[in-house]
Amino acid sequence: MPHYDLIIIGSGPAGRAAAIQGGKLKRRVLVIDRENRLGGVSVHTGTIPSKTLRETVLNLSGWRERSFYGRSYRVKDDIHAGDLRVRLTKTLDHEVDVLEHQFNRNHVETLMGSARFTGPHELEVATHAGESVRLTADRFLIATGTHTYRPDDVPFNGSTILDSDEFLDMARIPRSLVVVGAGVIGVEYATMFAALDVRVTLIEPRETFLDFIDRQTISEFKHQVRENGLDLRLGAAIEKIEDEDSHIEVTLANGRHVRTEMLLYAAGRLGATKSLGLDAVGLATDHRGRLSVNRKTYQTEVAHIYAAGDVIGHPSLASTSLQQGRIAACHALQTPTLPESPWFPYGIYSVPEISTCGMSEEEAQQRGIPYEIGIARFRETSRGHIMGLEHGLLKMLVSLKTRRLLGVQIVGEGATELIHIAQAVLNLKGTVDYFVENTFNYPTLAEAYKIAGLDAFNRMPIPDAYKVARATKRK
């Protein structure tokens, strides 16, 4: 019976990072994946395809140039589902090829099949070839990710009523689309298709959405997406979804109806743990199939079994999953490693993008931290004017007591790239003075940090160091 130092179940970001780390440490590592190709949900139906789709939509629609050439401007007049798939296929093939190369280079073994625990240190794998293979290992990492939540009262049909995994395989671009669920996935797809001039209605049963984002930032975002043509309906519980063949009829609890050609159900995901046989090792999941772990080592309640990535819940980001997988592998293989940095960025690839790092204004208020804010709008920068940006906002929170940066919220073009400046300053415990004292390339959108920094700086008490400098200069 083959024995390994570390067996990893799942080849998404967490499994990938753990496997490569184990290979670098020259340990015997095996990755098991239930699909035909490596990469997990992230590569095949999640992060990579949705972001590729976004870029394709913005390019083919001419979205970024419309402020100059008018709302009717398009790079390609008739955009079809096949146009979206061309770039998608190329990108996914490239991602899988790179991953396979990385595994080969680091001597990571792979096995395609469904794994199930049969004992504390033993797995049984039903391979795609129809065989049953038994394996043992000293340590295990569960990185199986999540799958879509499909309630029984939603009549999924694979063509016009779809979940987020099926959505990428749509046969045609609809004229109208209802998206149920204003989580990250729902917001991204809804705003992408609104950019294609599809009539999109985004329905969310709660009165708020994306609650981890600063409310002022969300307010700015709502203003922009509604201006882009998105019908955003909050506090609208769904009573019934009916497939009428020629259209989909959605009945809301408030008595209103929405008629649409296509419906995307994107309200929630569940941990992909049901078939793992966790009872054989004494592990249990929560009501959403997620595992509980020590957030420093990523060990479950069973010390030699680790879990990382979306299967452990929040924050469920590909970026954090990569870090979690690496740290879990190092701890499992008893190798010292640097800890995770305390501040990491969120990126929502909607149209427009949203990205945040650090505290929101609401969080600072809850903690009782005295603060000041600085605001910059992209249209105030020369680069924003050159790019034709009519919208875009950078909001900075600064501690009044220590002058340290508390958090940055950005909505607008390039937000997911710009946020890393805030991340660096936060992790290095920098102050608002950094943005005032330093020079930014001109013209750039990053100059918004300088504008927001000065906005906050000019509202705050003059620090003692500046008073001394001024007194010395007068003498």
C-alpha positions, -999 to 999 in steps of 0.1 A, spaced: 0 0 0 16 33 -11 25 56 18 30 94 16 43 121 39 13 143 29 -18 136 9 -38 166 -3 -74 162 -14 -82 190 -39 -60 209 -63 -74 244 -60 -53 273 -47 -49 258 -12 -41 223 -25 -18 237 -52 3 258 -27 5 230 -2 16 205 -28 43 227 -42 56 236 -7 58 199 1 77 193 -31 101 221 -23 108 204 10 115 171 -9 87 152 8 66 126 -9 33 144 -17 2 132 -35 -27 154 -48 -60 137 -53 -87 155 -74 -122 142 -82 -123 160 -116 -106 151 -149 -82 180 -148 -62 198 -121 -71 233 -108 -102 228 -88 -132 252 -88 -109 282 -89 -95 273 -123 -126 257 -140 -157 275 -127 -147 301 -102 -120 327 -99 -101 324 -132 -130 319 -155 -151 347 -140 -123 372 -141 -114 361 -177 -151 366 -186 -151 401 -171 -120 411 -191 -135 397 -223 -168 415 -217 -151 449 -211 -129 445 -242 -155 433 -266 -181 458 -254 -157 488 -255 -169 496 -220 -138 515 -210 -140 539 -241 -177 547 -238 -171 579 -219 -153 593 -250 -173 577 -278 -208 574 -263 -228 547 -246 -236 531 -280 -199 524 -287 -189 488 -291 -157 471 -303 -178 442 -316 -214 448 -326 -228 413 -322 -213 396 -292 -222 359 -288 -216 333 -261 -190 317 -284 -170 350 -283 -168 348 -245 -158 311 -246 -128 315 -269 -107 335 -245 -120 314 -216 -108 282 -231 -74 295 -239 -70 309 -204 -81 277 -186 -59 255 -208 -29 277 -199 -37 276 -162 -39 238 -162 -7 235 -182 12 257 -158 -1 238 -128 8 204 -143 43 217 -151 47 230 -115 37 196 -100 61 178 -124 90 201 -116 85 196 -79 79 158 -81 43 160 -68 23 129 -77 -14 132 -88 -43 108 -88 -77 116 -104 -106 102 -84 -129 105 -54 -112 101 -20 -129 88 12 -113 82 46 -115 46 58 -93 52 89 -73 78 107 -43 75 83 -59 57 54 -78 67 23 -97 48 -4 -98 64 -39 -123 54 -66 -103 64 -97 -117 75 -130 -104 42 -145 -128 23 -123 -103 10 -98 -102 13 -60 -69 23 -46 -59 23 -9 -33 48 4 -18 58 37 -1 90 49 13 107 79 -6 139 73 -36 150 53 -48 183 39 -85 187 30 -87 214 3 -119 203 -15 -134 238 -18 -171 243 -22 -200 235 -46 -231 254 -55 -262 255 -32 -292 242 -52 -324 244 -32 -352 220 -42 -377 247 -49 -356 262 -78 -363 244 -111 -328 242 -124 -328 230 -161 -292 235 -172 -302 260 -200 -322 289 -187 -322 284 -149 -286 279 -139 -263 278 -109 -229 297 -110 -210 266 -121 -233 260 -151 -235 297 -160 -202 297 -179 -215 271 -203 -245 291 -215 -255 285 -251 -264 321 -258 -263 356 -242 -298 364 -231 -316 397 -236 -327 397 -199 -312 381 -168 -323 377 -132 -295 371 -107 -306 358 -73 -281 366 -45 -261 397 -41 -230 380 -27 -196 384 -44 -205 359 -73 -239 373 -79 -227 409 -79 -198 401 -103 -219 383 -129 -248 408 -127 -226 438 -133 -206 421 -161 -238 413 -181 -252 448 -174 -220 460 -192 -231 439 -222 -263 459 -222 -283 429 -210 -313 439 -189 -302 426 -155 -322 424 -123 -302 416 -91 -325 403 -63 -313 401 -27 -337 391 1 -318 411 27 -319 449 29 -281 451 26 -254 433 7 -216 428 9 -217 438 46 -180 436 51 -175 466 28 -178 502 41 -213 515 37 -202 547 20 -183 526 -5 -214 504 -11 -235 535 -16 -211 548 -43 -211 513 -59 -249 512 -59 -251 546 -76 -227 535 -103 -243 501 -111 -278 516 -112 -265 543 -136 -250 514 -157 -286 500 -160 -286 473 -133 -320 469 -115 -310 463 -79 -338 450 -57 -329 447 -20 -352 433 6 -370 413 -20 -376 378 -8 -385 353 -36 -417 334 -32 -417 313 -64 -396 307 -95 -415 291 -125 -401 278 -157 -427 288 -184 -406 275 -213 -407 309 -232 -396 328 -201 -389 325 -164 -414 340 -140 -401 352 -106 -427 360 -80 -415 382 -50 -430 382 -15 -440 418 -19 -463 409 -48 -441 421 -76 -432 398 -106 -401 398 -128 -401 381 -162 -368 371 -177 -351 349 -204 -325 335 -180 -320 331 -143 -287 327 -124 -291 313 -88 -260 325 -69 -272 325 -33 -246 305 -13 -221 277 -16 -216 246 5 -183 229 16 -175 199 -6 -171 174 23 -201 151 21 -184 122 4 -151 123 23 -162 98 50 -152 122 78 -170 101 104 -142 75 100 -117 100 114 -140 117 140 -146 150 122 -178 169 118 -188 199 97 -212 228 103 -246 231 86 -228 244 54 -204 215 52 -174 236 64 -146 224 87 -134 242 118 -96 247 121 -70 264 142 -65 296 122 -27 297 129 -18 262 118 -50 251 99 -52 219 119 -87 204 124 -97 188 157 -78 158 145 -42 169 148 -28 152 117 -56 163 94 -55 199 81 -80 219 61 -75 251 41 -93 272 14 -130 278 9 -138 245 28 -131 263 61 -152 294 52 -144 330 56 -127 348 38 -130 323 9 -106 341 -13 -81 324 -38 -54 347 -24 -59 337 12 -63 301 2 -28 300 -13 -14 314 19 -34 289 41 -22 259 20 14 269 22 13 274 60 -6 242 66 19 222 46 48 238 65 33 230 98 23 194 88 58 188 76 73 204 107 91 232 89 93 267 102 76 294 81 67 331 82 32 337 96 4 353 76 4 391 76 -25 405 96 -39 426 68 -50 411 34 -70 427 6 -105 418 -6 -111 421 -43 -145 420 -60 -142 420 -98 -175 436 -105 -180 465 -129 -168 487 -113 -143 469 -91 -143 471 -53 -113 464 -32 -107 470 5 -79 464 31 -82 471 68 -111 485 88 -143 500 74 -157 531 90 -184 510 107 -157 488 123 -138 517 136 -169 531 152 -177 497 168 -142 496 183 -145 531 196 -114 543 177 -113 581 171 -106 585 133 -106 609 104 -113 601 68 -98 613 35 -116 611 2 -103 612 -34 -123 608 -65 -107 594 -96 -120 623 -118 -99 646 -96 -67 630 -109 -52 638 -143 -49 601 -151 -86 596 -143 -94 624 -167 -71 609 -194 -89 576 -190 -123 592 -192 -133 581 -157 -165 598 -145 -166 577 -113 -142 561 -88 -136 567 -52 -107 561 -27 -116 564 10 -89 564 37 -94 559 75 -67 573 98 -64 571 136 -66 605 153 -46 592 182 -17 575 164 -21 589 129 -18 553 116 -37 541 86 -67 520 97 -81 510 63 -87 519 27 -118 513 6 -117 517 -32 -144 515 -58 -136 521 -95 -112 512 -123 -81 493 -111 -92 490 -75 -79 455 -70 -44 466 -81 -44 500 -63 -53 484 -29 -18 468 -25 -3 502 -16 -27 504 13 -19 468 23 19 476 24 13 507 46 -10 489 69 13 459 74 43 483 80 22 503 105 25 534 84 8 567 91 -11 593 70 22 612 69 35 586 44 10 597 18 17 634 23 55 632 24 60 608 -6 58 615 -43 36 593 -66 41 589 -103 22 615 -123 -2 610 -139 -15 578 -122 -46 567 -104 -23 559 -74 -21 597 -70 -55 593 -54 -37 582 -22 -19 615 -21 -52 634 -25 -70 613 1 -40 616 25 -39 653 22 -77 655 27 -74 636 60 -41 654 70 -57 688 66 -85 679 90 -63 665 117 -44 683 145 -8 693 135 16 667 150 43 678 174 71 669 150 57 694 125 54 721 152 90 717 161 101 718 124 81 750 119 96 766 150 131 757 140 126 771 105 114 805 119 146 808 140 
